[in-house]
Amino acid sequence: MRADTERCLKRYKVNMFGNKKAIEAADAVVGQDETIIFIAPSNIIITPRNTNKPKLMVGVFVISDKTIYVCHKAMWETGTEKFQTCDLERVGYTASGMGASKFELTLKDASIGFIVSYDKTVATDLYNEINELISQRSINNAGSDNSNDPTEQIRKFKSLLDDGIITPEEFDAKKKELLGL
């Protein structure tokens, strides 16, 4: 098993009982050039935006720095659904502290719901990790803008700051960079 998988299993307190083979199979699907951010068995609901018809799957849910994987197996049918993390627009979750935390990822073409540990701090950590992934992607996309006008780029970063996607420190650093200070 990969070192990043083992780190995630420990960090997010994933119970391996009865799921070891499924987790190992999902681990093997992830590319060697990717870093696993989260991996766990879960009930997963994928709802494509074009049909709004949810598909329930039981399997292993994986988030890497590049791809989101849903590795599922039902009876004799197995499969892997893949989504690009660059299409990740937002994350939401509810954690009551008494039951499992429910996550909802909104992507460009679908939404994905999945269940995480009963531990509220685990859910909060995962929420922050996914938001960091979205934030880094937003910074990279804004920074790769072809516009040479620093004022326009600063306005875009200010919008990211106002939306809570980047921190004030990240905004200030980018602003100084664009102004050559």
PyMOL commands that set and color helices and strands:
alter all, ss='L'
color gray80, all
select helices_A, chain A and resi 3-11+20-29+85-87+120-143+150-162+168-179
alter helices_A, ss='H'
color red, helices_A
select strands_A, chain A and resi 36-48+55-64+67-74+77-84+88-94+101-107+110-116
alter strands_A, ss='S'
color yellow, strands_A
deselect
rebuild
show_as cartoon
